[in-house]
């Protein structure tokens, strides 16, 4: 079934999303200015998220953010389109499409798109826990009372103008800048100073029925941020599931397929559509004849211990640190089902 307005995040309030989830899109959301850059709010306390916020930031050529620090929150910055430079591990690092910069709490960060660049960069930022002060200047959070202004939020959300997405986007495996790549750094060092990750490079995992990679997770050195990346092959369905304590923001990064959300059933979706699945909300995805394959991936916080417990990567409160490996095309298509 197509996405009905009753399922769309822009027409659901925070209470409804918190209890039943919603379908959103990376290019729809309330726009604010955060650290000097234009940012869209996708998942945040204004629409029912408690453990994380996920924003989409557009950086035009010649623009740069302020230099900023979160003493409480970790941040993961995924480059969806284009490239930027980011201040990471006390140096400027190039963040390309498919790369993720992880910055721990208490560590400075900055983003810039050189004036010589020919295109905007599109970044997806996960912030754990959410930074309420980002919303105060726009009237969405009351500093004095410590509450969200939901009436203002709902009006702004319904009236937010969608943004045109670039042409179909494919995030790629990047292995350059080895000195700052997480797989070459001990987890304790990643946790202390941050590192550069890639969506296709991580610990192999098939716990929900799909070939995937655990990219941002405690075994690699992150603490609160989490990111998994999966291939949903032709005719394949993952295990419909829910997370007891983790809010998840699940994106169809490429291709098309179907999302399962709440008790609504299966909904046709395509590239850049998103499942908003706060903790306890049942969800899943699949490909069907004519809709698939697709690349899926989710930001979740805290990391999904419910997925880790059955694996060899976790025992008695301690995470292993397996080698990171690239999820190759051969591995992905080996999961395709033929008729």
Secondary structure by P-SEA (a helix, b strand, c coil): cccccccccccccaaaaacbbbbbcccccbbbbcccbbbbbccccccccccbbbbbbbbcccccccccccccbbbbbbbccbbbbbbcccbbbbbcccbbbbbcccccbbbbbcccccbbbbbbbbbcccccccccccccccccccccaaaaaaaaaaabbbbbbccbbbbbbbbcccccccccccaaaaacbbbbbbccccccccccccccccccccccccccbbbbbbbbcccccccccccccbbbbbbcccbbbbbbcccccbbbbcccbbbbccccccccccccccccbbbbbbbbccccccccccccccccccccccbbbbbcccccccccccc
